[in-house]
Amino acid sequence: MAQNPNHTMSKKQIKNPLKEIERLEKEIKQLKSRKKYGLVWESKPEEVVEMCKEKLPVLKEEKSREIKSDTKSPVNVLIEGDNYHSLSVLNYTHEKKIDVIYIDPPYNTGAKDWKYNNNFVDINDQWRHSKWLSMMEKRLVLAKKLLKADGVLICAIDENEVSHLGALLEEIFFNRGIHLITIVHNPRGIQGKNFSYTNEFAFFVLPKGKRVIGERKIEEKDITWRNLRDNGGESLRSDARNCFYPIIVRNGKVVGFGKILDTNKHPKKQTEKKNGDYYIWPIDSKGIERKWRYAVQSVNLVKHLLRAKKSKGGYEVEIGKNFGTVRTVWSGSRYDSNENGTKLVHSFVPKTHFDFPKSIYNIYDCIAPIIYERKNAIVLDYFAGSGTTGHALMMINKEDKGNRKFILCTNNENGISTDVCHPRLKKAITGHKNYPSITGFNANLKYYKTDFVDSSTTDKNKKEIVDKSTEMLCIKESCFNSVKKGKNFSIFKNNDDKYLGIVYDDSGIESFKKEVNKLKKKFIVYVFSLDDSAREEEFEDVSEWVEPKPIPAVILNVYKRVFR
């Protein structure tokens, strides 16, 4: 019987059998270690990640870029720097605190619009997909730690990486449900070799077994109206006595409902005029007495969905829902990225060089159904670009007087943070004459840049981390109003009378306690310590007012976990 030549070797071919056995054992070990199912790619080193082996990120406030609108309104945050570093900081300040993460990452089109290790990744780069997946994976892993148990991640993408991204999300968010939405964002189309591309996608990553996507709002022009009067089978007055009553119309609007009419009484006509008001009965064009779709005891619940429509004989009453279940394909002028994205941004920031901003209604409709019922939600976008996510969130707050906050992270490549994102948000907050309905918000903004301290855990470096931790702690506790800055201590508060204390050195403890005794307020105080203790014994005499916590040990422990 002939042997398979691929599985045999002569003694002459094997010069060193032991080395060959070692090589084969190593290869078998590698094969066994590979995933049996899932996305496999060559992970590429990234400079901003490697940097964190030697330096730890902190934040430094840019006071000149702060935007103040209303002291009682939410304080939002814009962080300038590489988003890997920003996410690392947020892993300390916002672990399991984020309601929604919306991101619009680089689409990896090969058009030299994305850099990896400071070099553009073009279409001919043989590691193009591996670099993109490496970049995304590192950040998604950090982002996952920030989501609440019922939080939602939304990721926009186009055809270049949609399949790879879907597999990556399944791997990282293996315990969540993943849904793909199609959005027609460019009805004119972008010509490819074979197709004209008019759409892109959005992945929604949701907790399993929970309903977290609420209703979507429907614009007035898109509402489907139908007569409130019933028709077809079992639509007669005799089929439901409680559904035969007059609907009162005044000045063309539904203002109330009359009493149920006795069964032996009959209206003279479908629309009756009484004292300037119109009483509309469920009588059809043939004079047949029918019934309303709602009984008199429940119709008031849908009053806001009713409209009076003028007819030959008087009025007809129609019902139309201005909300509905979120669909998996979105289309319409609302999502046109040119009309409601590019033109809007260029109007806010003339001569901007930022290309392809999302339609503001695209992002609005992504996040709104999730946070309508969460009026204190926190929304994060760590590929913030021109700041559309922040703008959309402020629109939602304006509509229902919510107190939601956003955190935006972006680098400053080509001045995107300082020259586009920040001025766009400032114009949105202060108002724009061409867009009065979607600008002019009661909102505030704090602007930070990422900074770094040496990662070696010497006492000197620990002290430096504490000295540079003020901004991180203010963000963590949402206390931004400075109350007192003493020697080696600081005090901040927020609008809800929550107080934050920071003690930078032992010499600041006694002075800080004197202020606590004056204010008689509950404090969370972060105390410099070279170990994990918060120096509790030093605060026993003010224990009813103070909850001490140690720094920098907790920060260092988070970074140790993040960068391991």
C-alpha positions as CSV (number, residue, x, y, z in Angstrom):
1,M,0.0,0.0,0.0
2,A,1.4,3.4,-1.0
3,Q,2.0,5.8,1.9
4,N,0.9,9.4,1.8
5,P,4.1,11.4,0.9
6,N,2.8,14.4,3.0
7,H,2.9,12.3,6.2
8,T,6.3,10.6,5.8
9,M,9.9,11.7,5.8
10,S,13.0,9.7,5.1
11,K,15.8,9.6,7.5
12,K,17.9,11.6,5.0
13,Q,15.3,14.4,5.1
14,I,15.4,14.7,8.9
15,K,18.8,16.0,9.9
16,N,18.0,16.4,13.6
17,P,15.0,14.3,14.7
18,L,14.9,15.8,18.2
19,K,14.7,19.3,16.9
20,E,12.0,18.3,14.5
21,I,10.0,16.7,17.4
22,E,10.4,19.9,19.4
23,R,9.2,22.0,16.5
24,L,6.1,19.8,15.9
25,E,5.3,19.8,19.7
26,K,5.5,23.6,19.7
27,E,3.3,23.8,16.6
28,I,0.7,21.4,18.1
29,K,0.7,23.5,21.3
30,Q,0.0,26.7,19.4
31,L,-2.8,25.0,17.5
32,K,-4.4,23.8,20.7
33,S,-4.2,27.3,22.2
34,R,-6.0,28.9,19.3
35,K,-9.7,29.6,19.5
36,K,-12.0,26.8,18.3
37,Y,-14.6,29.3,17.2
38,G,-14.5,33.1,16.8
39,L,-12.6,35.9,15.2
40,V,-8.9,35.4,15.0
41,W,-6.5,38.1,14.0
42,E,-2.9,39.2,14.5
43,S,-3.0,41.5,17.5
44,K,-0.7,44.5,16.7
45,P,1.1,46.6,19.3
46,E,-0.1,50.1,19.8
47,E,2.1,52.9,21.1
48,V,-0.6,54.6,23.3
49,V,-1.2,51.3,25.0
50,E,2.5,50.5,25.5
51,M,3.0,53.9,26.9
52,C,0.9,53.0,29.9
53,K,3.5,50.6,31.1
54,E,5.7,53.6,32.0
55,K,3.2,56.4,32.5
56,L,-0.3,56.6,34.0
57,P,-3.0,58.9,32.6
58,V,-4.6,61.7,34.7
59,L,-6.6,64.7,33.7
60,K,-5.8,68.4,33.6
61,E,-8.5,71.0,33.3
62,E,-8.4,73.7,30.6
63,K,-10.2,76.5,32.5
64,S,-10.3,78.8,29.5
65,R,-12.5,76.4,27.6
66,E,-15.1,75.9,30.3
67,I,-18.7,76.8,29.3
68,K,-21.1,78.1,31.9
69,S,-24.8,78.5,31.1
70,D,-26.8,77.8,34.2
71,T,-25.3,76.8,37.6
72,K,-28.3,74.5,38.3
73,S,-27.9,72.6,35.1
74,P,-25.9,69.4,34.4
75,V,-22.1,69.6,34.0
76,N,-20.9,67.8,31.0
77,V,-17.3,66.7,30.2
78,L,-15.1,66.9,27.1
79,I,-11.8,65.1,27.3
80,E,-9.0,65.9,24.8
81,G,-6.5,63.1,24.3
82,D,-6.2,59.5,23.0
83,N,-9.4,57.7,23.9
84,Y,-7.5,54.7,25.3
85,H,-6.1,57.0,28.0
86,S,-9.5,58.7,28.6
87,L,-11.2,55.3,29.0
88,S,-8.5,54.3,31.4
89,V,-9.3,57.3,33.6
90,L,-13.1,56.6,33.3
91,N,-12.5,53.1,34.5
92,Y,-11.7,54.7,37.9
93,T,-14.3,57.5,37.8
94,H,-17.3,55.7,36.1
95,E,-17.1,52.0,36.5
96,K,-20.6,50.6,35.9
97,K,-22.1,54.1,35.8
98,I,-22.8,54.7,32.1
99,D,-26.3,54.2,30.7
100,V,-25.4,54.5,27.0
101,I,-22.2,54.3,25.1
102,Y,-22.5,55.6,21.5
103,I,-19.5,55.4,19.2
104,D,-18.8,56.2,15.6
105,P,-15.2,54.8,15.1
106,P,-13.1,55.2,12.0
107,Y,-14.5,53.0,9.3
108,N,-11.2,51.7,8.0
109,T,-11.9,52.6,4.4
110,G,-8.3,52.7,3.4
111,A,-8.7,56.4,2.4
112,K,-6.0,57.6,4.8
113,D,-8.6,59.0,7.2
114,W,-7.3,56.9,10.2
115,K,-3.9,56.6,11.9
116,Y,-2.4,53.7,13.8
117,N,0.8,54.5,15.8
118,N,0.8,58.0,14.1
119,N,0.9,56.5,10.6
120,F,-2.1,56.6,8.1
121,V,-3.5,53.1,7.4
122,D,-4.2,53.0,3.7
123,I,-5.9,50.4,1.4
124,N,-2.6,48.6,0.7
125,D,-1.6,48.0,4.3
126,Q,-1.6,44.2,4.7
127,W,-2.3,44.6,8.4
128,R,-5.1,47.0,7.9
129,H,-7.9,44.8,9.4
130,S,-5.7,43.5,12.2
131,K,-4.7,47.0,13.2
132,W,-8.3,48.1,13.2
133,L,-9.5,45.1,15.2
134,S,-6.6,45.5,17.7
135,M,-7.5,49.2,18.2
136,M,-11.3,48.4,18.7
137,E,-10.8,45.4,20.9
138,K,-8.6,47.3,23.4
139,R,-11.1,50.1,23.8
140,L,-14.3,47.9,23.8
141,V,-12.8,45.9,26.7
142,L,-12.4,49.1,28.7
143,A,-15.8,50.4,27.7
144,K,-17.6,47.2,28.7
145,K,-16.5,47.8,32.4
146,L,-18.2,51.2,32.3
147,L,-21.7,50.0,31.3
148,K,-24.5,49.6,33.9
149,A,-26.1,46.2,34.1
150,D,-28.9,47.6,31.9
151,G,-26.6,49.8,29.9
152,V,-26.5,49.8,26.1
153,L,-23.6,50.1,23.6
154,I,-24.3,51.4,20.1
155,C,-21.6,51.3,17.5
156,A,-22.0,52.9,14.0
157,I,-20.1,51.2,11.1
158,D,-20.2,50.8,7.4
159,E,-19.7,47.8,5.0
160,N,-15.8,47.8,5.3
161,E,-15.7,46.3,8.8
162,V,-19.3,45.4,9.7
163,S,-18.8,41.7,9.6
164,H,-15.5,41.8,11.6
165,L,-17.1,44.2,14.1
166,G,-20.1,41.9,14.6
167,A,-17.8,38.9,15.4
168,L,-15.7,41.1,17.8
169,L,-18.8,42.3,19.7
170,E,-20.0,38.7,20.0
171,E,-16.7,37.7,21.6
172,I,-16.4,40.6,24.0
173,F,-20.1,40.9,24.9
174,F,-20.8,37.2,24.8
175,N,-23.5,37.5,27.5
176,R,-25.5,40.2,25.8
177,G,-27.8,40.4,22.8
178,I,-26.6,42.1,19.6
179,H,-28.8,43.6,17.0
180,L,-27.9,45.2,13.6
181,I,-29.8,48.3,12.4
182,T,-29.6,49.7,8.8
183,I,-29.7,53.5,8.4
184,V,-30.1,55.1,5.0
185,H,-27.8,58.1,5.6
186,N,-26.9,59.1,2.0
187,P,-29.9,58.7,-0.3
188,R,-27.8,60.0,-3.2
189,G,-25.4,57.1,-2.8
190,I,-21.6,56.6,-2.9
191,Q,-20.6,54.8,-6.1
192,G,-18.7,51.6,-5.6
193,K,-17.4,49.2,-8.2
194,N,-20.7,47.3,-8.3
195,F,-23.2,49.1,-6.0
196,S,-24.1,52.6,-5.0
197,Y,-23.9,52.6,-1.2
198,T,-26.7,54.5,0.5
199,N,-26.7,53.0,3.9
200,E,-24.6,52.3,6.9
201,F,-25.2,50.3,10.1
202,A,-25.5,50.5,13.9
203,F,-24.9,47.6,16.2
204,F,-27.0,47.7,19.4
205,V,-25.6,45.6,22.3
206,L,-28.3,45.1,24.9
207,P,-28.7,43.2,28.2
208,K,-30.5,39.9,27.5
209,G,-34.0,39.4,28.9
210,K,-34.6,43.1,29.6
211,R,-36.6,45.7,27.6
212,V,-34.3,48.7,27.4
213,I,-35.3,50.1,24.0
214,G,-38.4,52.3,24.5
215,E,-40.7,53.8,21.8
216,R,-39.4,55.9,19.0
217,K,-41.0,59.3,18.3
218,I,-42.7,59.8,15.0
219,E,-42.7,63.2,13.3
220,E,-46.1,64.9,12.7
221,K,-45.8,64.5,8.9
222,D,-45.2,60.8,9.2
223,I,-48.0,59.9,11.6
224,T,-50.6,57.5,10.2
225,W,-54.1,58.8,11.1
226,R,-57.3,56.8,11.2
227,N,-60.9,57.6,12.2
228,L,-61.6,57.1,15.9
229,R,-65.0,55.8,14.9
230,D,-65.0,52.0,14.7
231,N,-66.0,50.2,11.6
232,G,-66.4,46.6,10.4
233,G,-67.7,43.8,12.6
234,E,-68.9,44.6,16.1
235,S,-68.7,48.3,15.5
236,L,-72.3,49.3,16.2
237,R,-73.5,51.4,19.1
238,S,-75.4,48.3,20.4
239,D,-72.1,46.4,20.6
240,A,-70.6,48.6,23.4
241,R,-72.9,51.1,25.2
242,N,-69.9,52.8,26.9
243,C,-68.4,53.7,23.6
244,F,-71.3,56.0,22.4
245,Y,-70.7,59.6,23.7
246,P,-69.9,63.0,22.2
247,I,-66.3,64.3,21.7
248,I,-66.2,68.0,22.3
249,V,-64.2,70.2,19.8
250,R,-63.4,73.8,20.5
251,N,-61.4,76.1,18.1
252,G,-60.6,73.0,16.0
253,K,-59.1,71.0,18.9
254,V,-60.4,68.1,21.0
255,V,-61.0,69.6,24.5
256,G,-63.2,67.0,26.3
257,F,-65.8,64.2,26.3
258,G,-69.5,64.2,27.0
259,K,-71.7,61.7,28.9
260,I,-72.9,58.3,27.5
261,L,-76.2,58.8,25.8
262,D,-79.2,56.8,26.9
263,T,-80.0,53.9,24.6
264,N,-83.4,55.3,23.8
265,K,-82.1,58.6,22.7
266,H,-80.5,59.5,19.3
267,P,-78.4,62.5,18.2
268,K,-80.0,64.6,15.4
269,K,-76.7,64.5,13.4
270,Q,-73.1,63.5,13.5
271,T,-71.8,67.0,14.5
272,E,-74.0,69.2,16.7
273,K,-73.1,72.8,17.7
274,K,-73.8,73.9,21.3
275,N,-72.7,77.2,22.8
276,G,-69.8,77.6,20.3
277,D,-68.5,74.1,20.8
278,Y,-69.0,71.1,18.5
279,Y,-70.2,67.7,19.8
280,I,-69.0,64.9,17.5
281,W,-70.8,61.5,17.6
282,P,-69.6,58.2,16.2
283,I,-72.1,58.3,13.3
284,D,-70.9,57.4,9.8
285,S,-71.7,59.0,6.5
286,K,-74.7,56.8,6.0
287,G,-76.2,57.8,9.3
288,I,-75.5,54.5,11.1
289,E,-74.8,54.9,14.8
290,R,-71.5,53.2,15.5
291,K,-69.1,53.4,18.5
292,W,-65.8,55.0,19.3
293,R,-62.8,52.7,19.6
294,Y,-62.3,53.7,23.3
295,A,-64.8,53.6,26.1
296,V,-65.6,56.9,27.9
297,Q,-63.7,55.8,31.0
298,S,-60.5,55.3,29.1
299,V,-60.5,57.7,26.2
300,N,-58.9,60.5,28.2
301,L,-55.7,58.4,28.2
302,V,-55.4,58.9,24.4
303,K,-56.7,62.5,24.3
304,H,-53.2,63.8,23.3
305,L,-53.3,61.5,20.3
306,L,-56.5,62.8,18.9
307,R,-57.1,65.5,16.3
308,A,-60.3,67.1,14.9
309,K,-60.4,67.2,11.1
310,K,-62.8,69.5,9.3
311,S,-65.4,67.7,7.1
312,K,-68.4,68.7,5.0
313,G,-70.8,68.0,7.8
314,G,-68.7,69.4,10.7
315,Y,-65.8,67.4,12.1
316,E,-64.3,63.9,12.1
317,V,-62.1,62.8,15.0
318,E,-58.9,60.9,14.2
319,I,-56.3,59.1,16.2
320,G,-52.6,58.9,15.3
321,K,-49.8,57.6,17.5
322,N,-46.7,59.8,17.5
323,F,-44.6,56.9,18.8
324,G,-43.9,53.3,17.8
325,T,-41.6,50.4,18.1
326,V,-38.0,51.0,16.9
327,R,-37.6,49.4,13.5
328,T,-34.5,47.7,12.1
329,V,-34.4,49.9,8.9
330,W,-34.4,53.7,9.2
331,S,-34.9,55.9,6.2
332,G,-36.0,59.4,5.4
333,S,-34.6,62.9,5.1
334,R,-34.2,63.0,8.9
335,Y,-31.1,60.8,8.6
336,D,-29.5,62.6,5.7
337,S,-25.9,63.1,6.8
338,N,-25.3,66.0,4.4
339,E,-28.4,68.0,5.2
340,N,-28.5,67.4,9.0
341,G,-24.8,66.7,9.5
342,T,-22.3,68.4,7.2
343,K,-24.3,71.5,6.6
344,L,-25.2,71.9,10.3
345,V,-21.6,71.5,11.5
346,H,-20.3,73.9,8.8
347,S,-23.0,76.5,9.9
348,F,-21.9,76.1,13.5
349,V,-18.1,76.1,12.7
350,P,-17.5,77.8,9.4
351,K,-14.5,76.7,7.3
352,T,-14.3,73.5,9.4
353,H,-12.2,70.6,7.9
354,F,-14.3,67.9,9.6
355,D,-15.8,65.5,7.0
356,F,-18.8,63.2,7.3
357,P,-20.5,64.2,10.5
358,K,-23.6,62.1,11.4
359,S,-27.1,63.6,11.1
360,I,-28.0,64.9,14.5
361,Y,-31.3,63.0,14.2
362,N,-29.4,59.8,13.5
363,I,-27.8,59.9,16.9
364,Y,-30.9,61.4,18.6
365,D,-33.0,58.4,17.4
366,C,-30.3,55.9,18.5
367,I,-30.0,57.2,22.1
368,A,-33.5,58.7,22.8
369,P,-35.5,55.5,23.1
370,I,-33.1,54.3,25.7
371,I,-32.9,57.4,27.8
372,Y,-36.5,58.8,27.6
373,E,-37.2,57.1,30.9
374,R,-33.8,57.8,32.3
375,K,-33.8,61.6,33.0
376,N,-30.5,61.4,34.9
377,A,-28.7,59.1,32.4
378,I,-25.0,59.5,31.6
379,V,-24.1,59.0,27.9
380,L,-20.5,58.4,26.7
381,D,-19.0,58.9,23.3
382,Y,-15.3,58.1,23.1
383,F,-15.0,58.8,19.3
384,A,-16.7,62.2,19.7
385,G,-15.6,63.8,16.5
386,S,-17.6,67.0,16.0
387,G,-19.6,66.5,19.2
388,T,-23.0,65.4,17.7
389,T,-23.7,63.0,20.5
390,G,-23.5,65.8,23.1
391,H,-25.6,68.1,20.9
392,A,-28.3,65.4,20.5
393,L,-28.4,64.7,24.3
394,M,-28.9,68.4,25.1
395,M,-31.8,68.4,22.6
396,I,-33.5,65.6,24.6
397,N,-32.9,67.4,27.9
398,K,-34.5,70.6,26.5
399,E,-37.6,68.7,25.3
400,D,-38.4,67.0,28.7
401,K,-36.4,69.1,31.2
402,G,-34.1,66.2,31.9
403,N,-30.8,66.2,33.8
404,R,-28.8,63.8,31.6
405,K,-25.1,64.3,31.2
406,F,-22.6,63.5,28.4
407,I,-18.9,62.6,28.5
408,L,-17.1,63.1,25.1
409,C,-13.6,61.9,24.4
410,T,-11.6,62.9,21.3
411,N,-8.1,63.4,20.2
412,N,-7.0,66.7,18.7
413,E,-5.9,65.4,15.3
414,N,-6.2,68.3,12.9
415,G,-7.7,70.4,15.7
416,I,-10.8,68.3,15.9
417,S,-11.3,68.9,19.6
418,T,-10.2,72.6,20.0
419,D,-11.4,73.8,16.6
420,V,-14.5,71.8,15.9
421,C,-16.0,69.8,18.8
422,H,-15.6,72.5,21.5
423,P,-16.8,75.5,19.4
424,R,-19.7,73.4,18.0
425,L,-20.9,72.6,21.6
426,K,-20.4,76.2,22.7
427,K,-22.6,77.4,19.8
428,A,-25.2,74.7,20.5
429,I,-25.4,75.8,24.2
430,T,-25.4,79.6,23.6
431,G,-27.7,79.4,20.6
432,H,-27.6,79.7,16.8
433,K,-29.9,82.0,14.8
434,N,-30.3,79.5,12.0
435,Y,-31.2,76.6,14.3
436,P,-33.2,78.1,17.2
437,S,-35.2,75.0,17.8
438,I,-32.2,72.8,18.4
439,T,-29.9,75.2,20.2
440,G,-29.9,77.4,23.3
441,F,-29.6,74.9,26.2
442,N,-29.2,75.1,29.9
443,A,-26.0,73.2,30.1
444,N,-22.4,73.5,31.3
445,L,-19.2,72.0,30.0
446,K,-15.8,71.2,31.6
447,Y,-12.8,70.7,29.3
448,Y,-9.9,68.4,30.2
449,K,-6.7,67.2,28.6
450,T,-5.1,63.9,29.4
451,D,-1.8,64.2,31.3
452,F,0.6,61.6,32.7
453,V,2.6,60.7,35.8
454,D,5.4,58.1,36.1
455,S,4.0,54.6,36.8
456,S,6.7,53.4,39.1
457,T,5.2,53.1,42.6
458,T,7.7,55.2,44.6
459,D,6.4,57.4,47.4
460,K,7.2,60.4,45.3
461,N,5.2,59.2,42.4
462,K,2.3,58.3,44.6
463,K,2.3,61.9,46.0
464,E,2.3,63.2,42.4
465,I,-0.7,61.1,41.4
466,V,-2.6,62.5,44.4
467,D,-1.6,66.1,43.6
468,K,-2.9,65.5,40.0
469,S,-6.0,63.6,41.0
470,T,-8.3,66.6,41.7
471,E,-10.0,66.7,38.3
472,M,-10.6,62.9,38.4
473,L,-12.1,63.0,41.8
474,C,-14.4,66.0,40.9
475,I,-15.6,64.0,37.9
476,K,-16.1,60.8,39.9
477,E,-18.2,62.5,42.6
478,S,-19.7,65.1,40.2
479,C,-18.7,68.0,42.4
480,F,-17.3,70.9,40.4
481,N,-18.1,74.0,42.5
482,S,-15.0,75.1,44.5
483,V,-15.9,76.0,48.1
484,K,-12.5,76.2,49.7
485,K,-8.9,75.7,48.7
486,G,-6.6,75.6,51.7
487,K,-3.0,74.5,52.2
488,N,-2.9,70.8,51.2
489,F,-6.7,70.4,51.0
490,S,-9.6,71.3,48.8
491,I,-13.4,71.3,49.2
492,F,-16.0,71.1,46.3
493,K,-19.7,70.7,46.2
494,N,-22.5,70.1,43.6
495,N,-25.9,71.6,43.1
496,D,-27.5,68.9,45.3
497,D,-25.5,69.9,48.4
498,K,-23.1,67.0,48.1
499,Y,-19.6,67.8,49.4
500,L,-16.2,66.5,48.3
501,G,-13.0,66.9,50.3
502,I,-9.5,66.1,49.1
503,V,-6.6,66.0,51.6
504,Y,-3.3,66.0,49.7
505,D,-1.0,65.6,52.7
506,D,-1.0,64.9,56.4
507,S,-0.5,68.6,57.1
508,G,-3.9,69.3,55.6
509,I,-6.0,67.1,57.8
510,E,-6.5,69.4,60.8
511,S,-7.3,72.4,58.6
512,F,-9.8,70.4,56.6
513,K,-11.5,69.1,59.8
514,K,-11.9,72.7,61.0
515,E,-13.8,73.5,57.8
516,V,-16.0,70.4,58.3
517,N,-17.0,71.6,61.8
518,K,-17.9,75.0,60.3
519,L,-20.0,73.6,57.5
520,K,-21.6,70.7,59.3
521,K,-22.2,68.9,56.0
522,K,-21.8,65.3,54.9
523,F,-18.5,64.8,53.1
524,I,-16.8,62.1,51.0
525,V,-13.1,62.9,51.6
526,Y,-10.2,61.4,49.7
527,V,-7.1,61.2,51.9
528,F,-3.5,60.8,50.8
529,S,-2.1,57.5,52.1
530,L,0.9,55.4,51.1
531,D,-1.1,52.2,51.7
532,D,-4.7,51.1,51.4
533,S,-5.8,52.8,54.6
534,A,-7.8,56.1,54.6
535,R,-6.4,57.3,57.9
536,E,-9.8,56.7,59.6
537,E,-8.4,57.2,63.1
538,E,-7.5,60.8,62.1
539,F,-11.2,61.5,61.4
540,E,-12.9,59.9,64.4
541,D,-13.8,63.2,65.9
542,V,-15.7,64.2,62.8
543,S,-17.0,60.7,61.8
544,E,-20.6,61.8,61.7
545,W,-19.8,64.2,58.8
546,V,-16.9,62.5,57.0
547,E,-16.6,59.3,55.0
548,P,-12.8,58.9,54.3
549,K,-11.4,57.0,51.3
550,P,-7.8,56.4,50.4
551,I,-5.8,57.7,47.4
552,P,-3.9,56.8,45.3
553,A,-4.1,53.1,46.2
554,V,-7.6,52.7,44.7
555,I,-6.6,54.5,41.5
556,L,-3.4,52.4,41.2
557,N,-5.4,49.2,41.7
558,V,-7.8,50.1,38.9
559,Y,-4.8,50.9,36.6
560,K,-3.1,47.7,37.5
561,R,-6.2,45.8,36.4
562,V,-6.7,47.8,33.2
563,F,-3.0,47.6,32.1
564,R,-2.2,44.1,33.2
